[in-house]
C-alpha cells in the first residue's frame, strides 16, 4: 500500500463522495489484507 495521505483523502472525497473531515474513521487495507491504514480527523 503505497498511497499516501493525500491519495487516501482523494479516494474519500472523489470516489466515496464523503467528507474526510466529518469525524468518521476510514480504514483502508491492501489487496492481501496484511496491512491497514486508517484516517481519523480529530479536529
Buried (B, 14 or more C-beta within 10 A) or exposed (E): BEEEEEEBBEBBEEEEEEEBEEEEEBEBEEEEEEEEBEBEEEE
